[in-house]
């Protein structure tokens, strides 16, 4: 009998390529959603419009994001990363390993505010403005507020761990100060309405937190 032809090995499935394609598609969808939400508002922006802008199917958006609230959350999450390869929240956490000086930590927070607030505040303000008319957005706003409160409480706990805050100030009071100065409403008042630069705003936030806590 003639020898059997050699069996060709199965081609290894290239998961890396697939993941990179998925990452690029997600990035394109989030970009498109952010442009449309900030241009037209929450109510006027449809999933179909985002899909057309990003050149994907509507099903792709629903499967990946679950609808408009999921798109908003994805925009918020990316905005919080700030600039550069290391997300801003990780850089913030690392500050406590680099120094125990609360003044230096707060000054670094001010620099991160300069970087992050222009990205995240507009989308949080969009959610606030839409929450009155949309039940799903009210639920989303509550979730985003809870996320920010947990983050500020964790920052407050680390800051108190330096042992150098003003005598008598509680953990909750510390978190309230951080919550207030990280609010999108403050950014709206000073940057969007009064025309401050992001750099001036970041310096103000650091100086105000220092005065309130140290």
C-alpha positions in Angstrom: 0.0 0.0 0.0 1.3 3.5 -0.8 2.2 5.5 2.3 -0.4 7.7 3.7 0.1 11.4 3.1 1.5 13.3 6.1 -1.0 14.8 8.4 -0.8 18.5 8.5 -0.6 19.9 12.1 -3.5 22.0 13.1 -2.9 25.7 13.0 -2.6 27.0 16.5 -5.5 29.4 17.2 -4.1 32.9 17.6 -5.9 34.2 20.7 -3.5 37.1 21.0 -4.6 38.5 17.6 -8.3 38.0 18.5 -7.9 39.8 21.8 -6.1 42.7 20.2 -8.8 43.1 17.6 -11.4 43.0 20.4 -9.5 45.6 22.3 -9.4 47.9 19.3 -13.1 47.4 18.6 -13.9 48.3 22.2 -11.7 51.4 22.1 -13.4 52.5 18.9 -16.9 52.0 20.4 -16.0 53.9 23.5 -14.5 56.8 21.5 -17.7 57.0 19.3 -20.0 56.8 22.4 -18.1 59.6 24.1 -18.2 61.9 21.1 -22.0 61.3 20.6 -23.0 61.6 24.3 -21.1 64.8 24.8 -22.3 66.3 21.5 -26.0 65.3 21.6 -26.7 64.3 25.2 -27.9 61.1 26.7 -31.4 60.9 25.4 -30.6 61.8 21.8 -27.8 59.4 21.6 -29.0 55.9 20.5 -27.1 52.6 20.6 -27.8 52.4 16.8 -26.1 55.8 16.3 -23.0 54.7 18.4 -22.9 51.4 16.3 -22.9 53.4 13.1 -20.3 55.8 14.3 -18.0 53.0 15.4 -18.8 50.8 12.3 -20.0 47.8 14.4 -23.3 46.0 14.8 -25.9 47.0 17.4 -25.6 43.4 18.8 -21.9 43.9 19.3 -22.6 46.9 21.6 -25.3 45.1 23.6 -23.1 42.0 24.0 -20.1 44.0 25.1 -21.7 46.9 27.1 -25.3 46.0 27.7 -26.7 49.3 26.4 -26.2 53.0 27.1 -25.5 52.8 30.8 -22.7 50.3 30.2 -21.2 52.6 27.6 -21.3 55.5 30.1 -19.5 53.3 32.7 -16.9 52.3 30.1 -16.2 55.9 29.2 -15.9 56.8 33.0 -13.6 53.9 33.6 -11.3 54.9 30.8 -11.3 58.5 31.8 -10.2 57.6 35.3 -7.1 56.0 33.9 -5.7 59.4 32.9 -2.6 59.6 30.7 0.2 57.2 30.2 0.6 53.4 30.6 -0.2 53.2 34.4 -3.8 54.1 35.4 -4.1 57.1 37.6 -5.7 55.2 40.5 -2.7 52.8 40.6 -0.4 55.8 40.7 -2.5 57.3 43.5 -2.2 54.1 45.5 1.5 53.9 45.0 2.0 57.3 46.6 1.5 55.8 50.0 4.4 53.4 49.4 6.6 56.3 48.3 6.0 58.7 51.1 4.3 59.1 54.5 4.1 62.9 54.2 0.4 63.7 53.8 1.2 67.1 52.3 3.2 65.5 49.5 0.5 62.9 48.9 -2.2 65.6 48.6 0.0 67.7 46.2 0.4 64.6 44.0 -3.4 64.1 44.1 -3.7 67.7 42.8 -1.6 66.9 39.9 -3.7 63.8 39.2 -6.8 65.9 39.3 -5.3 68.1 36.6 -4.9 65.1 34.5 -8.2 63.2 35.2 -10.9 65.8 35.9 -11.1 67.2 32.4 -11.7 63.6 31.2 -14.1 62.3 33.8 -16.1 65.4 34.9 -18.0 66.0 31.7 -19.3 62.4 31.5 -20.3 62.5 35.2 -22.1 65.8 34.6 -23.9 64.3 31.7 -25.1 61.5 33.9 -26.3 63.9 36.5 -28.2 66.0 34.0 -29.9 62.9 32.5 -30.8 61.2 35.8 -33.9 63.3 36.4 -35.7 61.9 33.3 -34.3 58.4 33.0 -34.7 55.7 35.6 -31.8 53.7 34.3 -29.5 56.7 34.5 -30.6 57.4 38.1 -29.5 53.9 39.0 -26.2 54.4 37.1 -25.6 57.7 38.9 -26.1 55.9 42.3 -23.6 53.3 41.3 -21.0 55.8 40.1 -21.5 57.9 43.3 -21.0 54.7 45.4 -17.8 53.9 43.4 -16.4 57.4 44.1 -17.4 57.3 47.8 -15.7 54.0 48.2 -12.6 55.4 46.5 -12.5 58.5 48.6 -13.0 56.5 51.8 -10.1 54.3 50.9 -8.0 57.4 50.2 -9.1 58.9 53.5 -8.2 55.7 55.4 -4.7 55.8 53.9 -4.2 59.5 54.6 -5.3 59.0 58.3 -2.8 56.2 58.5 0.0 58.7 58.2 -1.0 59.9 61.7 -0.5 63.5 60.7 -4.0 64.8 60.0 -5.6 67.6 62.1 -6.5 66.4 65.6 -10.1 65.3 66.0 -11.0 64.9 62.3 -12.8 61.6 61.8 -12.5 59.1 58.9 -15.9 60.1 57.6 -15.0 63.8 57.7 -11.8 63.2 55.9 -13.7 61.2 53.2 -16.3 64.0 53.0 -13.5 66.5 52.2 -12.0 64.3 49.5 -15.5 63.6 48.1 -16.3 67.3 47.9 -13.0 68.3 46.1 -13.2 65.4 43.7 -16.8 66.2 42.7 -17.7 67.0 39.0 -19.8 69.9 40.3 -16.8 71.7 41.6 -15.1 71.3 38.3 -18.2 72.6 36.6 -18.2 75.7 38.7 -14.6 76.7 38.4 -13.4 75.3 35.1 -16.5 75.2 32.9 -18.3 78.2 34.3 -15.5 80.4 35.6 -12.9 79.5 33.0 -10.1 78.2 35.2 -7.4 76.2 33.6 -7.1 72.5 34.6 -3.7 73.3 36.2 -5.1 76.1 38.3 -8.0 73.9 39.3 -5.6 71.1 40.4 -3.5 73.5 42.5 -6.7 74.8 44.1 -7.9 71.3 45.0 -4.6 70.4 46.6 -4.4 73.6 48.6 -8.0 73.4 49.8 -7.6 69.7 50.9 -4.4 70.6 52.7 -6.1 73.5 54.5 -9.1 71.4 55.5 -7.2 68.3 56.7 -3.7 69.2 57.9 
